[in-house]
């Protein structure tokens, strides 16, 4: 990440998390089973990160989350009994964690690591899990390599890294995506508006292919797994927000796991990347 892009990320996410979501997060972790039953069956990032009974593996484990953002996932993992360390470049994330610790009795208070993660000064070989929920794609590839090396250094011998990231394995699908407006992102057909949006976008232009993440991971880990997610779920956007959309998502996230692996990999919009066995 260039200094310019790093500053752009910091300003963007400080604005985004300025108000925080502390009341919402406290409500969710006070109704944890209901919250997880909902988000892990309808929200693609939660479905991915918590895939294969991840929530049942957290109690008593030491976890580091890179890019903790609005701190919802950090709070959920801590409420599930994990000892959570959370890092983000946005100072507002630290303020949210402070309020969460003051208003919820976690078994282990969440520890915030501010600023540039590469300068973390943590001892190596101490974490059971390193988590990144939509994080790596914010990094330019040379910096991503440093983050993966740091991940390998910090993980225990039998530790595991889990990253949820966008997947772009077909150029046609990616180009089609840019021409469909989503949220505050205009269509590429709207040239001036798209150019202005792109200038303010904190995400760098880089590869999001499964092959890239496999190659990057093999430099630092013995085992690399990529789980494609979102081949069918991507069409949930055809539904208006509500129970009909959620019903479709629940069906799609289950049904797409039965699709041929090659088709799933080519057409998925997201992926869970799992690294195990540090080589450092």
Residue frames relative to the residue before (quaternion, step in Angstrom):
aa qw qx qy qz dx dy dz
X 1.0000 0.0000 0.0000 0.0000 0.00 0.00 0.00
X 0.3880 -0.7087 0.5349 0.2470 3.57 -0.74 1.01
X 0.6571 -0.4983 0.3765 0.4221 3.56 -1.26 0.36
X 0.6395 0.5316 -0.3188 0.4547 3.57 1.03 -0.83
X 0.6930 0.4659 -0.2828 0.4719 3.58 0.88 -0.92
X 0.6145 0.5464 -0.3398 0.4565 3.58 1.09 -0.72
X 0.6644 0.4893 -0.2979 0.4800 3.59 0.96 -0.85
X 0.6152 0.5456 -0.3366 0.4589 3.57 1.07 -0.77
X 0.6448 0.5160 -0.3102 0.4708 3.58 1.01 -0.85
X 0.6612 0.5191 -0.3103 0.4439 3.57 0.88 -0.96
X 0.6815 0.4807 -0.2900 0.4694 3.59 0.86 -0.94
X 0.6424 0.5359 -0.3228 0.4427 3.58 0.97 -0.88
X 0.7646 0.3875 -0.2208 0.4653 3.59 0.73 -1.01
X 0.5604 0.5461 -0.4095 0.4691 3.60 1.15 -0.29
X 0.6404 0.4984 -0.3213 0.4881 3.59 1.06 -0.72
X 0.6719 0.5335 -0.2985 0.4182 3.54 0.89 -0.99
X 0.7864 0.3167 -0.1518 0.5082 3.58 0.94 -0.91
X 0.2994 0.7997 -0.4830 0.1936 3.58 1.29 0.20
X 0.7373 0.4018 -0.2290 0.4925 3.58 0.86 -0.94
X 0.3333 -0.7642 0.4870 0.2603 3.54 1.21 -0.50
X 0.2767 -0.7387 0.5861 0.1852 3.52 -1.35 0.11
X 0.1551 0.8565 -0.4866 0.0751 3.54 1.17 0.57
X 0.6644 0.5017 -0.3231 0.4501 3.62 0.84 -0.89
X 0.6543 0.5074 -0.3125 0.4656 3.56 0.96 -0.85
X 0.6667 0.5070 -0.3084 0.4510 3.57 0.87 -0.96
X 0.6473 0.5128 -0.3228 0.4624 3.59 0.94 -0.84
X 0.6290 0.5178 -0.3368 0.4721 3.58 1.02 -0.75
X 0.6768 0.5101 -0.2980 0.4393 3.58 0.88 -0.95
X 0.7318 0.4153 -0.2693 0.4685 3.61 0.80 -0.88
X 0.6043 0.5136 -0.3649 0.4877 3.59 1.26 -0.19
X 0.7237 0.2455 -0.1849 0.6179 3.57 1.34 -0.16
X 0.0214 0.8959 -0.4436 0.0074 3.52 1.06 0.96
X 0.6625 0.5147 -0.3269 0.4351 3.60 0.84 -0.90
X 0.6702 0.4920 -0.2982 0.4688 3.57 0.90 -0.92
X 0.6416 0.5314 -0.3230 0.4490 3.57 0.98 -0.86
X 0.7107 0.4558 -0.2682 0.4639 3.58 0.79 -1.01
X 0.6127 0.5434 -0.3520 0.4533 3.58 1.04 -0.69
X 0.6694 0.4887 -0.2899 0.4786 3.56 1.10 -0.68
X 0.7753 0.4051 -0.2321 0.4253 3.59 0.50 -1.19
X 0.6857 0.4875 -0.3054 0.4459 3.61 1.00 -0.67
X 0.6962 0.4134 -0.2862 0.5124 3.59 1.27 0.03
X 0.7780 0.3243 -0.1729 0.5095 3.61 1.21 -0.31
X 0.7317 0.3790 -0.2282 0.5186 3.63 1.10 -0.55
X 0.4786 -0.7481 0.3775 0.2622 3.55 -0.46 1.26
X 0.6665 0.5012 -0.3239 0.4469 3.62 0.93 -0.78
X 0.6580 0.4878 -0.3008 0.4884 3.58 1.04 -0.78
X 0.6064 0.5480 -0.3448 0.4615 3.57 1.00 -0.80
X 0.6955 0.4919 -0.2757 0.4453 3.57 0.90 -0.97
X 0.7100 0.4660 -0.2818 0.4464 3.58 0.66 -1.08
X 0.7558 0.3770 -0.2064 0.4940 3.60 1.00 -0.80
X 0.3185 0.7681 -0.4867 0.2678 3.56 1.30 0.32
X 0.8391 0.1812 -0.1522 0.4897 3.57 -1.20 0.66
X 0.6879 -0.5491 0.2787 0.3842 3.55 0.82 1.13
X 0.1606 0.8204 -0.5332 0.1300 3.58 1.03 0.71
X 0.6403 0.5505 -0.3444 0.4103 3.60 0.93 -0.84
X 0.6699 0.5084 -0.2985 0.4513 3.59 1.09 -0.67
X 0.6666 0.5082 -0.2872 0.4635 3.57 1.27 -0.25
X 0.5768 0.6675 -0.3405 0.3252 3.59 1.26 -0.21
X 0.5849 0.6163 -0.3915 0.3531 3.61 0.95 -0.76
X 0.8394 0.1653 -0.1533 0.4946 3.54 -0.85 1.05
X 0.5958 0.5782 -0.3605 0.4251 3.60 1.26 -0.02
X 0.3922 -0.6929 0.5577 0.2345 3.53 -1.26 0.54
X 0.0453 -0.8359 0.5425 -0.0704 3.53 -0.54 1.26
X 0.1479 -0.7535 0.6347 0.0866 3.53 -1.12 0.81
X 0.1066 -0.7843 0.6074 0.0679 3.58 -0.86 0.95
X 0.2556 -0.7451 0.6020 0.1309 3.54 -0.82 1.09
X 0.8300 0.1193 -0.1033 0.5350 3.57 -0.91 0.87
X 0.0529 0.8599 -0.5054 0.0481 3.58 0.77 1.03
X 0.3017 -0.8229 0.4552 0.1568 3.59 1.27 -0.17
X 0.8231 -0.1412 0.1269 0.5352 3.58 -0.69 -1.09
X 0.5001 -0.7264 0.3584 0.3063 3.59 1.39 0.22
X 0.3687 0.7400 -0.4972 0.2631 3.62 1.19 0.17
X 0.7053 0.4569 -0.2846 0.4614 3.59 0.77 -0.96
X 0.6093 0.5419 -0.3550 0.4572 3.59 1.02 -0.71
X 0.6692 0.4987 -0.2926 0.4667 3.57 0.96 -0.89
X 0.6426 0.5172 -0.3253 0.4623 3.59 0.97 -0.82
X 0.6692 0.4917 -0.3108 0.4624 3.61 0.87 -0.88
X 0.6478 0.5022 -0.3168 0.4773 3.58 1.03 -0.76
X 0.6533 0.5086 -0.3120 0.4661 3.59 1.02 -0.78
X 0.6505 0.4930 -0.3028 0.4921 3.57 1.23 -0.47
X 0.6570 -0.5691 0.2831 0.4054 3.58 1.30 0.18
X 0.5018 0.6478 -0.4339 0.3745 3.58 1.22 0.19
X 0.3850 -0.6459 0.5956 0.2825 3.55 -1.31 0.42
X 0.0895 -0.8641 0.4948 -0.0227 3.54 -0.15 1.36
X 0.1191 -0.7171 0.6837 0.0642 3.50 -1.11 0.94
X 0.0596 -0.8268 0.5593 -0.0124 3.59 -0.74 1.02
X 0.1131 -0.8025 0.5852 0.0271 3.55 -0.86 1.02
X 0.1698 0.7534 -0.6320 0.0642 3.55 -1.17 0.63
X 0.5167 -0.6429 0.4714 0.3123 3.54 -1.15 0.65
X 0.6302 0.5352 -0.3276 0.4574 3.59 1.23 -0.47
X 0.4425 -0.7089 0.4868 0.2544 3.58 -0.73 1.06
X 0.5932 0.5978 -0.3633 0.3985 3.59 1.12 -0.65
X 0.5703 0.5812 -0.3877 0.4319 3.62 1.14 -0.51
X 0.6411 0.5271 -0.3155 0.4600 3.57 1.03 -0.78
X 0.6465 0.5083 -0.3246 0.4673 3.58 1.03 -0.75
X 0.6230 0.5292 -0.3402 0.4649 3.60 1.03 -0.73
X 0.6626 0.5070 -0.3076 0.4575 3.59 0.89 -0.92
X 0.6168 0.5427 -0.3468 0.4524 3.59 0.99 -0.77
X 0.6813 0.4806 -0.2826 0.4743 3.59 0.92 -0.91
X 0.6278 0.5312 -0.3357 0.4593 3.58 1.02 -0.73
X 0.6640 0.5037 -0.3014 0.4632 3.58 0.92 -0.91
X 0.6705 0.5039 -0.2953 0.4574 3.58 1.07 -0.72
X 0.7903 0.3572 -0.1509 0.4745 3.57 1.12 -0.65
X 0.7442 0.2727 -0.2042 0.5746 3.59 1.26 0.14
X 0.3554 -0.7476 0.5245 0.1990 3.55 -0.93 0.89
X 0.0849 -0.7963 0.5988 -0.0048 3.53 0.08 1.33
X 0.5695 -0.5617 0.4611 0.3842 3.58 -1.18 0.49
X 0.7564 0.0790 -0.0394 0.6481 3.56 1.13 -0.78
X 0.4339 -0.6832 0.5173 0.2780 3.61 -0.73 0.99
X 0.4873 -0.6478 0.4954 0.3122 3.57 -1.06 0.76
X 0.2326 -0.7715 0.5807 0.1163 3.57 -0.92 0.94
X 0.2365 -0.7922 0.5511 0.1127 3.57 -0.69 1.12
X 0.1529 -0.7569 0.6316 0.0695 3.55 -0.99 0.96
X 0.2096 -0.8380 0.4909 0.1129 3.61 -0.17 1.22
X 0.8202 0.3660 -0.2072 0.3876 3.51 -1.36 0.31
X 0.8154 -0.2559 0.2152 0.4725 3.50 -1.34 -0.50
X 0.4083 -0.7570 0.4557 0.2294 3.57 -0.48 1.19
X 0.5922 0.5855 -0.3727 0.4095 3.59 1.05 -0.65
X 0.7071 0.4088 -0.2482 0.5209 3.59 1.21 -0.47
X 0.2565 0.8458 -0.4469 0.1385 3.60 1.17 0.54
X 0.2264 -0.8181 0.5000 0.1716 3.64 1.14 -0.55
X 0.3979 0.7057 -0.4898 0.3222 3.60 1.10 0.63
X 0.5157 -0.6175 0.4863 0.3410 3.56 -1.14 0.58
X 0.4843 -0.6881 0.4655 0.2743 3.56 -1.05 0.75
X 0.8154 0.3124 -0.1996 0.4446 3.53 -1.42 0.08
X 0.5462 0.6492 -0.3838 0.3645 3.61 0.89 0.86
X 0.7127 0.4604 -0.2722 0.4538 3.62 1.14 -0.37
X 0.4254 -0.6865 0.5340 0.2501 3.54 -1.10 0.81
X 0.7939 0.0666 -0.0129 0.6042 3.56 1.09 -0.77
X 0.0928 -0.7102 0.6894 0.1083 3.51 -1.30 0.58
X 0.1294 -0.8191 0.5589 0.0022 3.55 -0.72 1.17
X 0.0247 0.7670 -0.6412 0.0021 3.53 -1.11 0.75
X 0.0926 -0.8142 0.5731 0.0072 3.58 -0.35 1.25
X 0.8026 -0.1764 0.0472 0.5678 3.55 -0.13 1.38
X 0.3957 0.7471 -0.4330 0.3128 3.56 0.88 1.02
X 0.6954 0.5182 -0.3102 0.3895 3.60 0.66 -1.08
X 0.6528 0.5489 -0.3335 0.4017 3.59 0.99 -0.74
X 0.5632 0.5711 -0.3922 0.4504 3.59 1.29 -0.03
X 0.6714 0.5159 -0.2791 0.4529 3.58 1.26 -0.34
X 0.4283 -0.6236 0.5744 0.3126 3.54 -1.13 0.62
X 0.6700 -0.5863 0.2812 0.3582 3.55 -1.00 0.87
X 0.6389 0.5079 -0.3673 0.4460 3.70 0.86 -0.66
X 0.6711 0.4676 -0.3043 0.4882 3.60 1.04 -0.71
X 0.5778 0.5733 -0.3745 0.4440 3.59 1.07 -0.64
X 0.6351 0.5356 -0.3291 0.4489 3.58 0.97 -0.82
X 0.6446 0.5064 -0.3206 0.4747 3.59 1.02 -0.76
X 0.6476 0.5161 -0.3171 0.4623 3.57 1.01 -0.79
X 0.6601 0.4928 -0.3136 0.4723 3.59 0.97 -0.77
X 0.6207 0.5230 -0.3391 0.4756 3.58 1.06 -0.69
X 0.6567 0.4980 -0.3013 0.4794 3.57 1.01 -0.82
X 0.5955 0.5561 -0.3466 0.4648 3.57 1.11 -0.71
X 0.6749 0.4935 -0.2864 0.4679 3.57 0.88 -0.97
X 0.6450 0.5269 -0.3221 0.4502 3.59 1.03 -0.75
X 0.7298 0.4662 -0.2375 0.4401 3.56 0.95 -0.92
X 0.6256 0.5689 -0.3431 0.4090 3.59 1.11 -0.58
X 0.5102 -0.5942 0.5249 0.3333 3.54 -1.22 0.57
X 0.7090 -0.4623 0.3188 0.4266 3.55 -1.26 0.35
X 0.7680 0.2933 -0.1601 0.5463 3.58 1.01 -0.84
X 0.3871 0.7518 -0.4566 0.2766 3.60 1.23 0.39
X 0.2666 -0.7672 0.5726 0.1116 3.53 -1.33 0.31
X 0.1958 -0.7487 0.6219 0.1194 3.56 -1.05 0.84
X 0.0729 -0.7902 0.6085 0.0054 3.58 -0.97 0.92
X 0.0085 0.8074 -0.5873 0.0560 3.58 -0.62 1.16
X 0.1829 -0.7423 0.6349 0.1118 3.57 -0.94 0.95
X 0.0859 0.8115 -0.5653 0.1205 3.57 -0.67 1.14
X 0.5842 -0.5342 0.4508 0.4125 3.58 -1.25 0.27
X 0.2260 -0.7550 0.5982 0.1455 3.58 -1.21 0.50
X 0.0228 0.7652 -0.6426 0.0319 3.55 -0.93 0.97
X 0.0863 0.8277 -0.5429 0.1130 3.55 -0.11 1.31
X 0.7283 0.2686 -0.2146 0.5928 3.58 1.32 -0.04
X 0.4338 -0.7210 0.4758 0.2562 3.59 -0.62 1.11
X 0.6106 0.5633 -0.3523 0.4310 3.59 1.04 -0.75
X 0.6713 0.4967 -0.2949 0.4645 3.57 0.90 -0.96
X 0.6453 0.5198 -0.3210 0.4586 3.57 1.00 -0.80
X 0.6678 0.4947 -0.3080 0.4631 3.57 0.90 -0.88
X 0.6222 0.5368 -0.3303 0.4643 3.58 1.05 -0.77
X 0.6228 0.5683 -0.3263 0.4274 3.56 1.03 -0.86
X 0.6782 0.5096 -0.2974 0.4381 3.58 0.91 -0.89
X 0.6830 0.4879 -0.2866 0.4619 3.59 1.16 -0.47
X 0.6429 0.4680 -0.3283 0.5098 3.59 1.28 0.04
X 0.3655 -0.7471 0.5031 0.2350 3.65 -0.55 1.06
X 0.0055 -0.7813 0.6234 -0.0301 3.56 -1.01 0.89
X 0.8350 0.0003 -0.0289 0.5495 3.59 -0.73 1.05
X 0.7902 -0.2529 0.2049 0.5192 3.57 -0.78 -1.03
X 0.5340 0.6076 -0.4171 0.4144 3.59 1.27 0.18
X 0.3024 -0.7752 0.5245 0.1802 3.62 -0.55 1.11
X 0.6106 -0.5323 0.4323 0.3961 3.54 -1.29 0.24
X 0.5700 -0.5931 0.4510 0.3463 3.55 -1.19 0.60
X 0.5349 0.6086 -0.3991 0.4292 3.57 1.27 -0.31
X 0.6694 0.4375 -0.2808 0.5307 3.60 1.19 -0.58
X 0.2276 -0.8671 0.4205 0.1395 3.52 0.54 1.26
X 0.7070 0.4607 -0.2803 0.4575 3.60 0.77 -0.99
X 0.6730 0.4884 -0.2950 0.4706 3.58 0.90 -0.92
X 0.6483 0.5136 -0.3187 0.4629 3.57 0.99 -0.81
X 0.6425 0.5233 -0.3231 0.4571 3.59 0.97 -0.84
X 0.6539 0.5023 -0.3082 0.4745 3.59 0.99 -0.84
X 0.6425 0.5145 -0.3199 0.4692 3.60 0.97 -0.85
X 0.6646 0.5242 -0.3038 0.4372 3.57 0.91 -0.94
X 0.6261 0.5487 -0.3358 0.4407 3.59 1.04 -0.75
X 0.7419 0.3956 -0.2087 0.4995 3.60 1.09 -0.69
X 0.4891 0.6727 -0.4238 0.3585 3.56 1.30 -0.10
X 0.3680 -0.7613 0.4882 0.2157 3.65 -0.73 1.01
X 0.5938 0.5845 -0.3667 0.4138 3.62 1.24 -0.16
X 0.3643 -0.7324 0.5253 0.2343 3.64 -0.80 0.91
X 0.5079 -0.5940 0.5130 0.3550 3.57 -1.28 0.30
X 0.2645 0.7530 -0.5462 0.2545 3.57 -0.54 1.19
X 0.6211 -0.5504 0.4008 0.3882 3.59 -1.28 0.11
X 0.1098 -0.7665 0.6297 0.0619 3.53 -1.13 0.82
X 0.3539 0.7626 -0.4824 0.2461 3.58 1.20 0.40
X 0.5890 -0.5673 0.4383 0.3729 3.57 -1.19 0.55
X 0.6165 0.5580 -0.3430 0.4370 3.57 1.03 -0.78
X 0.6225 0.5413 -0.3427 0.4494 3.58 1.00 -0.80
X 0.7074 0.4620 -0.2768 0.4577 3.59 0.78 -1.00
X 0.6074 0.5326 -0.3531 0.4720 3.59 1.12 -0.56
X 0.6780 0.4880 -0.2854 0.4698 3.59 0.87 -0.97
X 0.6533 0.5166 -0.3104 0.4582 3.58 0.95 -0.89
X 0.6890 0.5031 -0.2831 0.4382 3.57 0.93 -0.89
X 0.6525 0.5499 -0.3245 0.4082 3.59 0.99 -0.76
X 0.5395 0.6028 -0.4098 0.4214 3.59 1.24 -0.18
X 0.8152 0.2745 -0.0898 0.5020 3.57 1.10 -0.71
X 0.7799 0.2943 -0.1412 0.5341 3.61 1.24 -0.33
X 0.5083 -0.6542 0.4769 0.2935 3.54 -1.17 0.68
X 0.7947 0.2166 -0.0960 0.5589 3.57 1.01 -0.82
X 0.0212 -0.7830 0.6211 -0.0265 3.55 -0.96 0.95
X 0.0051 0.7837 -0.6206 0.0259 3.57 -0.86 1.02
X 0.0762 -0.7639 0.6380 0.0603 3.56 -1.11 0.73
X 0.1205 -0.7880 0.6032 0.0258 3.55 -0.76 1.13
X 0.2765 -0.7759 0.5412 0.1693 3.63 -0.43 1.15
X 0.0156 -0.7982 0.6002 -0.0485 3.57 -0.97 0.91
X 0.7686 0.4078 -0.2781 0.4071 3.55 -1.02 0.80
X 0.3399 0.7546 -0.5013 0.2524 3.62 1.20 0.25
X 0.7638 0.2864 -0.1542 0.5576 3.57 0.95 -0.90
X 0.6013 0.5980 -0.3486 0.3991 3.56 1.08 -0.77
X 0.5645 0.6289 -0.3853 0.3706 3.61 1.10 -0.64
X 0.6652 0.5166 -0.3085 0.4421 3.62 1.11 -0.61
X 0.4216 0.7015 -0.4707 0.3295 3.59 1.26 0.08
X 0.5751 0.6071 -0.3742 0.4009 3.58 1.18 -0.43
X 0.5556 0.5952 -0.3929 0.4274 3.58 1.26 -0.19
X 0.6622 0.4645 -0.2882 0.5125 3.56 1.32 -0.35
X 0.4820 -0.6123 0.5267 0.3397 3.57 -1.19 0.47
X 0.6327 -0.5366 0.3939 0.3957 3.56 -1.20 0.58
X 0.5241 0.6193 -0.4675 0.3511 3.56 -0.95 0.88
X 0.7849 -0.3619 0.2314 0.4465 3.55 -1.32 -0.15
X 0.6060 0.5474 -0.3712 0.4419 3.62 1.03 -0.64
X 0.6530 0.4994 -0.3078 0.4790 3.55 1.00 -0.83
X 0.6692 0.5019 -0.3024 0.4569 3.59 0.91 -0.89
X 0.6201 0.5359 -0.3408 0.4606 3.58 1.04 -0.76
X 0.6488 0.5021 -0.3144 0.4776 3.56 0.99 -0.83
X 0.6460 0.5286 -0.3261 0.4438 3.61 0.91 -0.87
X 0.6458 0.5246 -0.3247 0.4498 3.58 0.92 -0.90
X 0.6636 0.4880 -0.2999 0.4812 3.55 0.99 -0.86
X 0.6921 0.5169 -0.2900 0.4119 3.57 0.79 -1.07
X 0.6801 0.5039 -0.3058 0.4358 3.61 0.85 -0.93
X 0.6559 0.4667 -0.3099 0.5060 3.59 1.16 -0.51
X 0.6954 0.5134 -0.2822 0.4162 3.56 0.82 -1.05
X 0.6727 0.5279 -0.3221 0.4062 3.59 0.92 -0.81
X 0.5612 0.5976 -0.3930 0.4165 3.59 1.20 -0.34
X 0.6661 0.4924 -0.2943 0.4767 3.59 1.26 -0.36
X 0.4908 0.6601 -0.4286 0.3738 3.59 1.29 -0.06
X 0.6230 -0.5191 0.4092 0.4183 3.63 -1.16 0.40
X 0.5756 -0.6475 0.3763 0.3284 3.57 -0.87 0.98
X 0.6547 0.5244 -0.3234 0.4380 3.60 0.96 -0.80
X 0.6482 0.5050 -0.3051 0.4813 3.55 1.03 -0.85
X 0.6512 0.5259 -0.3093 0.4514 3.56 0.92 -0.92
X 0.6673 0.5055 -0.2974 0.4591 3.57 0.90 -0.93
X 0.6846 0.5042 -0.2899 0.4394 3.58 0.92 -0.87
X 0.8053 0.3475 -0.1407 0.4592 3.56 0.88 -0.97
X 0.4936 0.6762 -0.4391 0.3261 3.62 1.19 -0.24
X 0.3646 -0.7340 0.5285 0.2211 3.55 -1.13 0.62
X 0.7769 0.1924 -0.1081 0.5896 3.58 1.27 -0.28
X 0.1214 -0.7936 0.5923 0.0688 3.55 -1.29 0.16
X 0.2881 -0.6858 0.6356 0.2068 3.52 -1.30 0.56
X 0.1310 -0.7817 0.6082 0.0430 3.57 -0.76 1.09
X 0.0707 -0.8036 0.5909 -0.0067 3.57 -0.73 1.09
X 0.0650 -0.7847 0.6164 0.0025 3.57 -0.83 1.07
X 0.0278 0.7885 -0.6131 0.0397 3.57 -0.99 0.90
X 0.7906 0.3424 -0.2358 0.4495 3.54 -1.28 0.44
X 0.1397 -0.8280 0.5397 0.0602 3.57 0.37 1.23
X 0.3063 -0.7468 0.5656 0.1693 3.56 -1.06 0.84
X 0.5997 0.5687 -0.3576 0.4349 3.58 1.29 0.00
